[in-house]
């Protein structure tokens, strides 16, 4: 998974600057990111507080773990079905 250079606090701070009226191009240049990155952050973190963003990150990691567990269980189930089909 790609690691970000910015923490949730920094991203939300940058977005609050944008909401206060700073131009996106100026913010992008000052913080060393592209304008597209800022727009992506707006879509993901827009309207969130720092605690909400942390909770979102926790839920995303938990969801990824559950997806891995489900994929493993489905793989085991498919292998068992193949094994039973070959026996009979």
PDB file of N, CA, C and O in Angstrom:
ATOM      1  N   UNK A   1       0.836  -1.169   0.000  1.00  0.00           N
ATOM      2  CA  UNK A   1       0.000   0.000   0.000  1.00  0.00           C
ATOM      3  C   UNK A   1       0.887   1.240   0.000  1.00  0.00           C
ATOM      4  O   UNK A   1       1.892   1.301   0.708  1.00  0.00           O
ATOM      5  N   UNK A   2       0.501   2.223  -0.803  1.00  0.00           N
ATOM      6  CA  UNK A   2       1.285   3.434  -0.927  1.00  0.00           C
ATOM      7  C   UNK A   2       1.228   4.253   0.363  1.00  0.00           C
ATOM      8  O   UNK A   2       0.159   4.463   0.935  1.00  0.00           O
ATOM      9  N   UNK A   3       2.371   4.700   0.796  1.00  0.00           N
ATOM     10  CA  UNK A   3       2.452   5.487   2.033  1.00  0.00           C
ATOM     11  C   UNK A   3       2.416   6.965   1.677  1.00  0.00           C
ATOM     12  O   UNK A   3       3.096   7.403   0.750  1.00  0.00           O
ATOM     13  N   UNK A   4       1.636   7.716   2.401  1.00  0.00           N
ATOM     14  CA  UNK A   4       1.488   9.131   2.140  1.00  0.00           C
ATOM     15  C   UNK A   4       2.489   9.944   2.950  1.00  0.00           C
ATOM     16  O   UNK A   4       2.913   9.530   4.029  1.00  0.00           O
ATOM     17  N   UNK A   5       2.858  11.096   2.424  1.00  0.00           N
ATOM     18  CA  UNK A   5       3.775  11.983   3.132  1.00  0.00           C
ATOM     19  C   UNK A   5       3.042  12.846   4.142  1.00  0.00           C
ATOM     20  O   UNK A   5       3.664  13.436   5.025  1.00  0.00           O
ATOM     21  N   UNK A   6       1.739  12.922   4.022  1.00  0.00           N
ATOM     22  CA  UNK A   6       0.956  13.820   4.848  1.00  0.00           C
ATOM     23  C   UNK A   6       0.064  13.031   5.797  1.00  0.00           C
ATOM     24  O   UNK A   6      -0.518  12.013   5.422  1.00  0.00           O
ATOM     25  N   UNK A   7      -0.032  13.513   7.022  1.00  0.00           N
ATOM     26  CA  UNK A   7      -0.927  12.882   7.995  1.00  0.00           C
ATOM     27  C   UNK A   7      -2.334  13.438   7.793  1.00  0.00           C
ATOM     28  O   UNK A   7      -2.537  14.398   7.050  1.00  0.00           O
ATOM     29  N   UNK A   8      -3.291  12.822   8.463  1.00  0.00           N
ATOM     30  CA  UNK A   8      -4.672  13.299   8.362  1.00  0.00           C
ATOM     31  C   UNK A   8      -4.793  14.738   8.848  1.00  0.00           C
ATOM     32  O   UNK A   8      -5.540  15.539   8.286  1.00  0.00           O
ATOM     33  N   UNK A   9      -4.038  15.055   9.910  1.00  0.00           N
ATOM     34  CA  UNK A   9      -4.085  16.409  10.450  1.00  0.00           C
ATOM     35  C   UNK A   9      -3.619  17.429   9.426  1.00  0.00           C
ATOM     36  O   UNK A   9      -4.227  18.488   9.270  1.00  0.00           O
ATOM     37  N   UNK A  10      -2.530  17.105   8.725  1.00  0.00           N
ATOM     38  CA  UNK A  10      -1.996  18.014   7.724  1.00  0.00           C
ATOM     39  C   UNK A  10      -2.958  18.166   6.547  1.00  0.00           C
ATOM     40  O   UNK A  10      -3.164  19.272   6.047  1.00  0.00           O
ATOM     41  N   UNK A  11      -3.540  17.066   6.113  1.00  0.00           N
ATOM     42  CA  UNK A  11      -4.474  17.111   4.987  1.00  0.00           C
ATOM     43  C   UNK A  11      -5.690  17.958   5.342  1.00  0.00           C
ATOM     44  O   UNK A  11      -6.115  18.802   4.553  1.00  0.00           O
ATOM     45  N   UNK A  12      -6.242  17.736   6.513  1.00  0.00           N
ATOM     46  CA  UNK A  12      -7.428  18.488   6.929  1.00  0.00           C
ATOM     47  C   UNK A  12      -7.083  19.959   7.127  1.00  0.00           C
ATOM     48  O   UNK A  12      -7.898  20.829   6.821  1.00  0.00           O
ATOM     49  N   UNK A  13      -5.891  20.248   7.633  1.00  0.00           N
ATOM     50  CA  UNK A  13      -5.448  21.629   7.756  1.00  0.00           C
ATOM     51  C   UNK A  13      -5.352  22.311   6.398  1.00  0.00           C
ATOM     52  O   UNK A  13      -5.769  23.458   6.237  1.00  0.00           O
ATOM     53  N   UNK A  14      -4.802  21.596   5.429  1.00  0.00           N
ATOM     54  CA  UNK A  14      -4.707  22.132   4.079  1.00  0.00           C
ATOM     55  C   UNK A  14      -6.091  22.378   3.497  1.00  0.00           C
ATOM     56  O   UNK A  14      -6.315  23.398   2.846  1.00  0.00           O
ATOM     57  N   UNK A  15      -7.021  21.455   3.724  1.00  0.00           N
ATOM     58  CA  UNK A  15      -8.375  21.622   3.205  1.00  0.00           C
ATOM     59  C   UNK A  15      -9.097  22.779   3.891  1.00  0.00           C
ATOM     60  O   UNK A  15      -9.911  23.459   3.266  1.00  0.00           O
ATOM     61  N   UNK A  16      -8.808  23.002   5.151  1.00  0.00           N
ATOM     62  CA  UNK A  16      -9.414  24.144   5.848  1.00  0.00           C
ATOM     63  C   UNK A  16      -8.887  25.459   5.275  1.00  0.00           C
ATOM     64  O   UNK A  16      -9.618  26.446   5.190  1.00  0.00           O
ATOM     65  N   UNK A  17      -7.599  25.463   4.879  1.00  0.00           N
ATOM     66  CA  UNK A  17      -7.061  26.643   4.202  1.00  0.00           C
ATOM     67  C   UNK A  17      -7.803  26.890   2.897  1.00  0.00           C
ATOM     68  O   UNK A  17      -8.113  28.032   2.560  1.00  0.00           O
ATOM     69  N   UNK A  18      -8.088  25.820   2.166  1.00  0.00           N
ATOM     70  CA  UNK A  18      -8.800  25.944   0.896  1.00  0.00           C
ATOM     71  C   UNK A  18     -10.215  26.465   1.127  1.00  0.00           C
ATOM     72  O   UNK A  18     -10.711  27.286   0.355  1.00  0.00           O
ATOM     73  N   UNK A  19     -10.862  25.993   2.182  1.00  0.00           N
ATOM     74  CA  UNK A  19     -12.208  26.470   2.499  1.00  0.00           C
ATOM     75  C   UNK A  19     -12.205  27.938   2.918  1.00  0.00           C
ATOM     76  O   UNK A  19     -13.182  28.656   2.706  1.00  0.00           O
ATOM     77  N   UNK A  20     -11.095  28.375   3.516  1.00  0.00           N
ATOM     78  CA  UNK A  20     -10.993  29.760   3.957  1.00  0.00           C
ATOM     79  C   UNK A  20     -10.801  30.727   2.796  1.00  0.00           C
ATOM     80  O   UNK A  20     -10.884  31.942   2.977  1.00  0.00           O
ATOM     81  N   UNK A  21     -10.547  30.194   1.610  1.00  0.00           N
ATOM     82  CA  UNK A  21     -10.451  31.058   0.441  1.00  0.00           C
ATOM     83  C   UNK A  21      -9.120  31.026  -0.284  1.00  0.00           C
ATOM     84  O   UNK A  21      -8.949  31.745  -1.268  1.00  0.00           O
ATOM     85  N   UNK A  22      -8.177  30.222   0.164  1.00  0.00           N
ATOM     86  CA  UNK A  22      -6.896  30.128  -0.534  1.00  0.00           C
ATOM     87  C   UNK A  22      -7.096  29.416  -1.862  1.00  0.00           C
ATOM     88  O   UNK A  22      -7.910  28.500  -1.974  1.00  0.00           O
ATOM     89  N   UNK A  23      -6.341  29.850  -2.868  1.00  0.00           N
ATOM     90  CA  UNK A  23      -6.469  29.239  -4.193  1.00  0.00           C
ATOM     91  C   UNK A  23      -5.797  27.873  -4.195  1.00  0.00           C
ATOM     92  O   UNK A  23      -4.762  27.667  -3.562  1.00  0.00           O
ATOM     93  N   UNK A  24      -6.404  26.959  -4.911  1.00  0.00           N
ATOM     94  CA  UNK A  24      -5.912  25.583  -4.958  1.00  0.00           C
ATOM     95  C   UNK A  24      -4.510  25.532  -5.556  1.00  0.00           C
ATOM     96  O   UNK A  24      -3.659  24.791  -5.066  1.00  0.00           O
ATOM     97  N   UNK A  25      -4.260  26.309  -6.606  1.00  0.00           N
ATOM     98  CA  UNK A  25      -2.939  26.304  -7.240  1.00  0.00           C
ATOM     99  C   UNK A  25      -1.862  26.776  -6.266  1.00  0.00           C
ATOM    100  O   UNK A  25      -0.765  26.219  -6.233  1.00  0.00           O
ATOM    101  N   UNK A  26      -2.176  27.806  -5.469  1.00  0.00           N
ATOM    102  CA  UNK A  26      -1.204  28.308  -4.491  1.00  0.00           C
ATOM    103  C   UNK A  26      -0.942  27.276  -3.405  1.00  0.00           C
ATOM    104  O   UNK A  26       0.204  27.056  -3.010  1.00  0.00           O
ATOM    105  N   UNK A  27      -2.004  26.647  -2.926  1.00  0.00           N
ATOM    106  CA  UNK A  27      -1.841  25.610  -1.898  1.00  0.00           C
ATOM    107  C   UNK A  27      -1.007  24.446  -2.425  1.00  0.00           C
ATOM    108  O   UNK A  27      -0.129  23.935  -1.729  1.00  0.00           O
ATOM    109  N   UNK A  28      -1.286  24.035  -3.654  1.00  0.00           N
ATOM    110  CA  UNK A  28      -0.563  22.911  -4.244  1.00  0.00           C
ATOM    111  C   UNK A  28       0.925  23.232  -4.353  1.00  0.00           C
ATOM    112  O   UNK A  28       1.773  22.404  -4.020  1.00  0.00           O
ATOM    113  N   UNK A  29       1.228  24.418  -4.812  1.00  0.00           N
ATOM    114  CA  UNK A  29       2.622  24.823  -4.962  1.00  0.00           C
ATOM    115  C   UNK A  29       3.315  24.912  -3.599  1.00  0.00           C
ATOM    116  O   UNK A  29       4.447  24.452  -3.450  1.00  0.00           O
ATOM    117  N   UNK A  30       2.650  25.494  -2.618  1.00  0.00           N
ATOM    118  CA  UNK A  30       3.243  25.692  -1.294  1.00  0.00           C
ATOM    119  C   UNK A  30       3.516  24.363  -0.584  1.00  0.00           C
ATOM    120  O   UNK A  30       4.523  24.230   0.113  1.00  0.00           O
ATOM    121  N   UNK A  31       2.632  23.385  -0.756  1.00  0.00           N
ATOM    122  CA  UNK A  31       2.772  22.111  -0.044  1.00  0.00           C
ATOM    123  C   UNK A  31       3.425  21.019  -0.885  1.00  0.00           C
ATOM    124  O   UNK A  31       3.681  19.923  -0.388  1.00  0.00           O
ATOM    125  N   UNK A  32       3.694  21.311  -2.147  1.00  0.00           N
ATOM    126  CA  UNK A  32       4.409  20.353  -2.985  1.00  0.00           C
ATOM    127  C   UNK A  32       3.571  19.179  -3.453  1.00  0.00           C
ATOM    128  O   UNK A  32       4.080  18.067  -3.592  1.00  0.00           O
ATOM    129  N   UNK A  33       2.281  19.420  -3.698  1.00  0.00           N
ATOM    130  CA  UNK A  33       1.411  18.377  -4.238  1.00  0.00           C
ATOM    131  C   UNK A  33       0.737  18.924  -5.493  1.00  0.00           C
ATOM    132  O   UNK A  33       0.798  20.122  -5.768  1.00  0.00           O
ATOM    133  N   UNK A  34       0.106  18.056  -6.235  1.00  0.00           N
ATOM    134  CA  UNK A  34      -0.604  18.511  -7.430  1.00  0.00           C
ATOM    135  C   UNK A  34      -2.004  18.985  -7.050  1.00  0.00           C
ATOM    136  O   UNK A  34      -2.525  18.661  -5.983  1.00  0.00           O
ATOM    137  N   UNK A  35      -2.588  19.755  -7.948  1.00  0.00           N
ATOM    138  CA  UNK A  35      -3.957  20.214  -7.715  1.00  0.00           C
ATOM    139  C   UNK A  35      -4.917  19.033  -7.692  1.00  0.00           C
ATOM    140  O   UNK A  35      -5.899  19.041  -6.949  1.00  0.00           O
ATOM    141  N   UNK A  36      -4.637  18.018  -8.506  1.00  0.00           N
ATOM    142  CA  UNK A  36      -5.487  16.827  -8.538  1.00  0.00           C
ATOM    143  C   UNK A  36      -5.487  16.125  -7.183  1.00  0.00           C
ATOM    144  O   UNK A  36      -6.513  15.601  -6.750  1.00  0.00           O
ATOM    145  N   UNK A  37      -4.343  16.117  -6.522  1.00  0.00           N
ATOM    146  CA  UNK A  37      -4.260  15.508  -5.197  1.00  0.00           C
ATOM    147  C   UNK A  37      -5.157  16.247  -4.215  1.00  0.00           C
ATOM    148  O   UNK A  37      -5.850  15.629  -3.406  1.00  0.00           O
ATOM    149  N   UNK A  38      -5.138  17.558  -4.292  1.00  0.00           N
ATOM    150  CA  UNK A  38      -5.984  18.343  -3.390  1.00  0.00           C
ATOM    151  C   UNK A  38      -7.452  18.057  -3.661  1.00  0.00           C
ATOM    152  O   UNK A  38      -8.238  17.938  -2.721  1.00  0.00           O
ATOM    153  N   UNK A  39      -7.838  17.945  -4.925  1.00  0.00           N
ATOM    154  CA  UNK A  39      -9.230  17.638  -5.239  1.00  0.00           C
ATOM    155  C   UNK A  39      -9.606  16.233  -4.769  1.00  0.00           C
ATOM    156  O   UNK A  39     -10.727  16.014  -4.308  1.00  0.00           O
ATOM    157  N   UNK A  40      -8.680  15.284  -4.881  1.00  0.00           N
ATOM    158  CA  UNK A  40      -8.939  13.932  -4.365  1.00  0.00           C
ATOM    159  C   UNK A  40      -9.104  13.955  -2.853  1.00  0.00           C
ATOM    160  O   UNK A  40      -9.974  13.275  -2.309  1.00  0.00           O
ATOM    161  N   UNK A  41      -8.277  14.730  -2.181  1.00  0.00           N
ATOM    162  CA  UNK A  41      -8.403  14.857  -0.731  1.00  0.00           C
ATOM    163  C   UNK A  41      -9.732  15.491  -0.358  1.00  0.00           C
ATOM    164  O   UNK A  41     -10.358  15.099   0.627  1.00  0.00           O
ATOM    165  N   UNK A  42     -10.166  16.476  -1.146  1.00  0.00           N
ATOM    166  CA  UNK A  42     -11.455  17.110  -0.870  1.00  0.00           C
ATOM    167  C   UNK A  42     -12.589  16.102  -0.959  1.00  0.00           C
ATOM    168  O   UNK A  42     -13.513  16.117  -0.146  1.00  0.00           O
ATOM    169  N   UNK A  43     -12.509  15.228  -1.954  1.00  0.00           N
ATOM    170  CA  UNK A  43     -13.578  14.235  -2.095  1.00  0.00           C
ATOM    171  C   UNK A  43     -13.545  13.206  -0.973  1.00  0.00           C
ATOM    172  O   UNK A  43     -14.589  12.695  -0.568  1.00  0.00           O
ATOM    173  N   UNK A  44     -12.356  12.899  -0.470  1.00  0.00           N
ATOM    174  CA  UNK A  44     -12.249  11.881   0.575  1.00  0.00           C
ATOM    175  C   UNK A  44     -12.411  12.463   1.975  1.00  0.00           C
ATOM    176  O   UNK A  44     -13.118  11.890   2.803  1.00  0.00           O
ATOM    177  N   UNK A  45     -11.766  13.595   2.249  1.00  0.00           N
ATOM    178  CA  UNK A  45     -11.727  14.147   3.596  1.00  0.00           C
ATOM    179  C   UNK A  45     -12.567  15.406   3.760  1.00  0.00           C
ATOM    180  O   UNK A  45     -12.592  15.978   4.850  1.00  0.00           O
ATOM    181  N   UNK A  46     -13.249  15.852   2.723  1.00  0.00           N
ATOM    182  CA  UNK A  46     -14.009  17.094   2.803  1.00  0.00           C
ATOM    183  C   UNK A  46     -15.068  17.041   3.889  1.00  0.00           C
ATOM    184  O   UNK A  46     -15.876  16.113   3.915  1.00  0.00           O
ATOM    185  N   UNK A  47     -15.081  18.009   4.776  1.00  0.00           N
ATOM    186  CA  UNK A  47     -16.068  18.073   5.846  1.00  0.00           C
ATOM    187  C   UNK A  47     -15.765  17.231   7.064  1.00  0.00           C
ATOM    188  O   UNK A  47     -16.557  17.205   8.005  1.00  0.00           O
ATOM    189  N   UNK A  48     -14.636  16.540   7.070  1.00  0.00           N
ATOM    190  CA  UNK A  48     -14.288  15.691   8.217  1.00  0.00           C
ATOM    191  C   UNK A  48     -13.405  16.447   9.197  1.00  0.00           C
ATOM    192  O   UNK A  48     -12.663  17.356   8.825  1.00  0.00           O
ATOM    193  N   UNK A  49     -13.503  16.058  10.427  1.00  0.00           N
ATOM    194  CA  UNK A  49     -12.577  16.527  11.447  1.00  0.00           C
ATOM    195  C   UNK A  49     -11.463  15.486  11.579  1.00  0.00           C
ATOM    196  O   UNK A  49     -11.547  14.404  10.998  1.00  0.00           O
ATOM    197  N   UNK A  50     -10.437  15.813  12.333  1.00  0.00           N
ATOM    198  CA  UNK A  50      -9.283  14.918  12.468  1.00  0.00           C
ATOM    199  C   UNK A  50      -9.696  13.576  13.062  1.00  0.00           C
ATOM    200  O   UNK A  50      -9.246  12.530  12.595  1.00  0.00           O
ATOM    201  N   UNK A  51     -10.543  13.593  14.079  1.00  0.00           N
ATOM    202  CA  UNK A  51     -10.960  12.336  14.705  1.00  0.00           C
ATOM    203  C   UNK A  51     -11.775  11.484  13.724  1.00  0.00           C
ATOM    204  O   UNK A  51     -11.659  10.259  13.716  1.00  0.00           O
ATOM    205  N   UNK A  52     -12.592  12.136  12.905  1.00  0.00           N
ATOM    206  CA  UNK A  52     -13.362  11.397  11.900  1.00  0.00           C
ATOM    207  C   UNK A  52     -12.440  10.759  10.870  1.00  0.00           C
ATOM    208  O   UNK A  52     -12.664   9.627  10.443  1.00  0.00           O
ATOM    209  N   UNK A  53     -11.403  11.490  10.473  1.00  0.00           N
ATOM    210  CA  UNK A  53     -10.461  10.967   9.482  1.00  0.00           C
ATOM    211  C   UNK A  53      -9.697   9.768  10.043  1.00  0.00           C
ATOM    212  O   UNK A  53      -9.451   8.798   9.326  1.00  0.00           O
ATOM    213  N   UNK A  54      -9.323   9.831  11.318  1.00  0.00           N
ATOM    214  CA  UNK A  54      -8.633   8.690  11.937  1.00  0.00           C
ATOM    215  C   UNK A  54      -9.554   7.474  11.982  1.00  0.00           C
ATOM    216  O   UNK A  54      -9.126   6.352  11.711  1.00  0.00           O
ATOM    217  N   UNK A  55     -10.812   7.701  12.324  1.00  0.00           N
ATOM    218  CA  UNK A  55     -11.782   6.607  12.381  1.00  0.00           C
ATOM    219  C   UNK A  55     -11.988   6.011  10.985  1.00  0.00           C
ATOM    220  O   UNK A  55     -12.114   4.795  10.838  1.00  0.00           O
ATOM    221  N   UNK A  56     -12.023   6.868   9.969  1.00  0.00           N
ATOM    222  CA  UNK A  56     -12.160   6.402   8.592  1.00  0.00           C
ATOM    223  C   UNK A  56     -10.989   5.505   8.211  1.00  0.00           C
ATOM    224  O   UNK A  56     -11.179   4.458   7.592  1.00  0.00           O
ATOM    225  N   UNK A  57      -9.783   5.915   8.580  1.00  0.00           N
ATOM    226  CA  UNK A  57      -8.600   5.116   8.263  1.00  0.00           C
ATOM    227  C   UNK A  57      -8.647   3.767   8.982  1.00  0.00           C
ATOM    228  O   UNK A  57      -8.296   2.741   8.398  1.00  0.00           O
ATOM    229  N   UNK A  58      -9.078   3.763  10.247  1.00  0.00           N
ATOM    230  CA  UNK A  58      -9.204   2.507  10.990  1.00  0.00           C
ATOM    231  C   UNK A  58     -10.225   1.585  10.332  1.00  0.00           C
ATOM    232  O   UNK A  58      -9.992   0.384  10.202  1.00  0.00           O
ATOM    233  N   UNK A  59     -11.341   2.145   9.924  1.00  0.00           N
ATOM    234  CA  UNK A  59     -12.377   1.334   9.284  1.00  0.00           C
ATOM    235  C   UNK A  59     -11.902   0.780   7.949  1.00  0.00           C
ATOM    236  O   UNK A  59     -12.219  -0.357   7.601  1.00  0.00           O
ATOM    237  N   UNK A  60     -11.142   1.577   7.198  1.00  0.00           N
ATOM    238  CA  UNK A  60     -10.617   1.095   5.930  1.00  0.00           C
ATOM    239  C   UNK A  60      -9.652  -0.071   6.133  1.00  0.00           C
ATOM    240  O   UNK A  60      -9.694  -1.050   5.387  1.00  0.00           O
ATOM    241  N   UNK A  61      -8.784   0.030   7.137  1.00  0.00           N
ATOM    242  CA  UNK A  61      -7.842  -1.067   7.386  1.00  0.00           C
ATOM    243  C   UNK A  61      -8.577  -2.310   7.888  1.00  0.00           C
ATOM    244  O   UNK A  61      -8.228  -3.431   7.518  1.00  0.00           O
ATOM    245  N   UNK A  62      -9.591  -2.113   8.728  1.00  0.00           N
ATOM    246  CA  UNK A  62     -10.383  -3.243   9.210  1.00  0.00           C
ATOM    247  C   UNK A  62     -11.126  -3.906   8.047  1.00  0.00           C
ATOM    248  O   UNK A  62     -11.204  -5.132   7.972  1.00  0.00           O
ATOM    249  N   UNK A  63     -11.660  -3.102   7.157  1.00  0.00           N
ATOM    250  CA  UNK A  63     -12.373  -3.622   5.997  1.00  0.00           C
ATOM    251  C   UNK A  63     -11.433  -4.420   5.094  1.00  0.00           C
ATOM    252  O   UNK A  63     -11.818  -5.470   4.580  1.00  0.00           O
ATOM    253  N   UNK A  64     -10.216  -3.938   4.896  1.00  0.00           N
ATOM    254  CA  UNK A  64      -9.240  -4.655   4.083  1.00  0.00           C
ATOM    255  C   UNK A  64      -8.904  -6.008   4.707  1.00  0.00           C
ATOM    256  O   UNK A  64      -8.790  -7.010   4.001  1.00  0.00           O
ATOM    257  N   UNK A  65      -8.746  -6.035   6.017  1.00  0.00           N
ATOM    258  CA  UNK A  65      -8.450  -7.292   6.714  1.00  0.00           C
ATOM    259  C   UNK A  65      -9.602  -8.283   6.566  1.00  0.00           C
ATOM    260  O   UNK A  65      -9.380  -9.470   6.328  1.00  0.00           O
ATOM    261  N   UNK A  66     -10.829  -7.792   6.707  1.00  0.00           N
ATOM    262  CA  UNK A  66     -11.990  -8.671   6.556  1.00  0.00           C
ATOM    263  C   UNK A  66     -12.103  -9.198   5.129  1.00  0.00           C
ATOM    264  O   UNK A  66     -12.487 -10.350   4.928  1.00  0.00           O
ATOM    265  N   UNK A  67     -11.780  -8.384   4.153  1.00  0.00           N
ATOM    266  CA  UNK A  67     -11.803  -8.841   2.762  1.00  0.00           C
ATOM    267  C   UNK A  67     -10.773  -9.939   2.531  1.00  0.00           C
ATOM    268  O   UNK A  67     -11.041 -10.911   1.824  1.00  0.00           O
ATOM    269  N   UNK A  68      -9.577  -9.778   3.136  1.00  0.00           N
ATOM    270  CA  UNK A  68      -8.554 -10.825   3.007  1.00  0.00           C
ATOM    271  C   UNK A  68      -9.021 -12.120   3.643  1.00  0.00           C
ATOM    272  O   UNK A  68      -8.837 -13.196   3.073  1.00  0.00           O
ATOM    273  N   UNK A  69      -9.630 -12.025   4.831  1.00  0.00           N
ATOM    274  CA  UNK A  69     -10.123 -13.224   5.505  1.00  0.00           C
ATOM    275  C   UNK A  69     -11.209 -13.913   4.678  1.00  0.00           C
ATOM    276  O   UNK A  69     -11.230 -15.140   4.583  1.00  0.00           O
ATOM    277  N   UNK A  70     -12.101 -13.136   4.087  1.00  0.00           N
ATOM    278  CA  UNK A  70     -13.152 -13.707   3.257  1.00  0.00           C
ATOM    279  C   UNK A  70     -12.564 -14.384   2.027  1.00  0.00           C
ATOM    280  O   UNK A  70     -13.001 -15.471   1.648  1.00  0.00           O
ATOM    281  N   UNK A  71     -11.580 -13.751   1.403  1.00  0.00           N
ATOM    282  CA  UNK A  71     -10.951 -14.344   0.222  1.00  0.00           C
ATOM    283  C   UNK A  71     -10.268 -15.661   0.582  1.00  0.00           C
ATOM    284  O   UNK A  71     -10.358 -16.631  -0.171  1.00  0.00           O
ATOM    285  N   UNK A  72      -9.587 -15.703   1.727  1.00  0.00           N
ATOM    286  CA  UNK A  72      -8.941 -16.946   2.170  1.00  0.00           C
ATOM    287  C   UNK A  72      -9.970 -18.042   2.421  1.00  0.00           C
ATOM    288  O   UNK A  72      -9.766 -19.192   2.031  1.00  0.00           O
ATOM    289  N   UNK A  73     -11.074 -17.688   3.072  1.00  0.00           N
ATOM    290  CA  UNK A  73     -12.114 -18.677   3.355  1.00  0.00           C
ATOM    291  C   UNK A  73     -12.735 -19.196   2.065  1.00  0.00           C
ATOM    292  O   UNK A  73     -13.008 -20.389   1.940  1.00  0.00           O
ATOM    293  N   UNK A  74     -12.958 -18.300   1.105  1.00  0.00           N
ATOM    294  CA  UNK A  74     -13.544 -18.726  -0.170  1.00  0.00           C
ATOM    295  C   UNK A  74     -12.576 -19.614  -0.942  1.00  0.00           C
ATOM    296  O   UNK A  74     -12.999 -20.556  -1.612  1.00  0.00           O
ATOM    297  N   UNK A  75     -11.285 -19.323  -0.855  1.00  0.00           N
ATOM    298  CA  UNK A  75     -10.277 -20.148  -1.512  1.00  0.00           C
ATOM    299  C   UNK A  75     -10.229 -21.539  -0.892  1.00  0.00           C
ATOM    300  O   UNK A  75     -10.148 -22.539  -1.605  1.00  0.00           O
ATOM    301  N   UNK A  76     -10.280 -21.599   0.434  1.00  0.00           N
ATOM    302  CA  UNK A  76     -10.305 -22.892   1.121  1.00  0.00           C
ATOM    303  C   UNK A  76     -11.552 -23.684   0.741  1.00  0.00           C
ATOM    304  O   UNK A  76     -11.483 -24.892   0.517  1.00  0.00           O
ATOM    305  N   UNK A  77     -12.671 -23.012   0.671  1.00  0.00           N
ATOM    306  CA  UNK A  77     -13.924 -23.667   0.308  1.00  0.00           C
ATOM    307  C   UNK A  77     -13.860 -24.215  -1.118  1.00  0.00           C
ATOM    308  O   UNK A  77     -14.321 -25.327  -1.373  1.00  0.00           O
ATOM    309  N   UNK A  78     -13.303 -23.454  -2.033  1.00  0.00           N
ATOM    310  CA  UNK A  78     -13.191 -23.920  -3.419  1.00  0.00           C
ATOM    311  C   UNK A  78     -12.260 -25.124  -3.505  1.00  0.00           C
ATOM    312  O   UNK A  78     -12.526 -26.061  -4.259  1.00  0.00           O
ATOM    313  N   UNK A  79     -11.174 -25.105  -2.741  1.00  0.00           N
ATOM    314  CA  UNK A  79     -10.240 -26.229  -2.749  1.00  0.00           C
ATOM    315  C   UNK A  79     -10.913 -27.483  -2.196  1.00  0.00           C
ATOM    316  O   UNK A  79     -10.715 -28.575  -2.728  1.00  0.00           O
ATOM    317  N   UNK A  80     -11.696 -27.338  -1.145  1.00  0.00           N
ATOM    318  CA  UNK A  80     -12.400 -28.490  -0.579  1.00  0.00           C
ATOM    319  C   UNK A  80     -13.440 -29.031  -1.560  1.00  0.00           C
ATOM    320  O   UNK A  80     -13.606 -30.247  -1.664  1.00  0.00           O
ATOM    321  N   UNK A  81     -14.129 -28.173  -2.267  1.00  0.00           N
ATOM    322  CA  UNK A  81     -15.107 -28.618  -3.258  1.00  0.00           C
ATOM    323  C   UNK A  81     -14.422 -29.393  -4.374  1.00  0.00           C
ATOM    324  O   UNK A  81     -14.926 -30.421  -4.827  1.00  0.00           O
ATOM    325  N   UNK A  82     -13.259 -28.889  -4.818  1.00  0.00           N
ATOM    326  CA  UNK A  82     -12.514 -29.600  -5.863  1.00  0.00           C
ATOM    327  C   UNK A  82     -12.061 -30.963  -5.368  1.00  0.00           C
ATOM    328  O   UNK A  82     -12.134 -31.944  -6.108  1.00  0.00           O
ATOM    329  N   UNK A  83     -11.595 -31.040  -4.132  1.00  0.00           N
ATOM    330  CA  UNK A  83     -11.140 -32.283  -3.563  1.00  0.00           C
ATOM    331  C   UNK A  83     -12.283 -33.290  -3.458  1.00  0.00           C
ATOM    332  O   UNK A  83     -12.110 -34.464  -3.785  1.00  0.00           O
ATOM    333  N   UNK A  84     -13.449 -32.833  -3.001  1.00  0.00           N
ATOM    334  CA  UNK A  84     -14.590 -33.724  -2.895  1.00  0.00           C
ATOM    335  C   UNK A  84     -15.091 -34.173  -4.273  1.00  0.00           C
ATOM    336  O   UNK A  84     -15.537 -35.309  -4.434  1.00  0.00           O
ATOM    337  N   UNK A  85     -15.017 -33.297  -5.244  1.00  0.00           N
ATOM    338  CA  UNK A  85     -15.451 -33.658  -6.592  1.00  0.00           C
ATOM    339  C   UNK A  85     -14.550 -34.721  -7.196  1.00  0.00           C
ATOM    340  O   UNK A  85     -15.021 -35.579  -7.942  1.00  0.00           O
ATOM    341  N   UNK A  86     -13.278 -34.678  -6.889  1.00  0.00           N
ATOM    342  CA  UNK A  86     -12.330 -35.658  -7.414  1.00  0.00           C
ATOM    343  C   UNK A  86     -12.476 -37.002  -6.727  1.00  0.00           C
ATOM    344  O   UNK A  86     -12.244 -38.038  -7.351  1.00  0.00           O
ATOM    345  N   UNK A  87     -12.860 -37.011  -5.441  1.00  0.00           N
ATOM    346  CA  UNK A  87     -13.005 -38.265  -4.709  1.00  0.00           C
ATOM    347  C   UNK A  87     -14.185 -39.066  -5.222  1.00  0.00           C
ATOM    348  O   UNK A  87     -14.121 -40.293  -5.299  1.00  0.00           O
ATOM    349  N   UNK A  88     -15.254 -38.384  -5.570  1.00  0.00           N
ATOM    350  CA  UNK A  88     -16.461 -39.110  -5.958  1.00  0.00           C
ATOM    351  C   UNK A  88     -16.579 -39.056  -7.414  1.00  0.00           C
ATOM    352  O   UNK A  88     -17.527 -39.603  -7.977  1.00  0.00           O
TER     353      UNK A  88
END
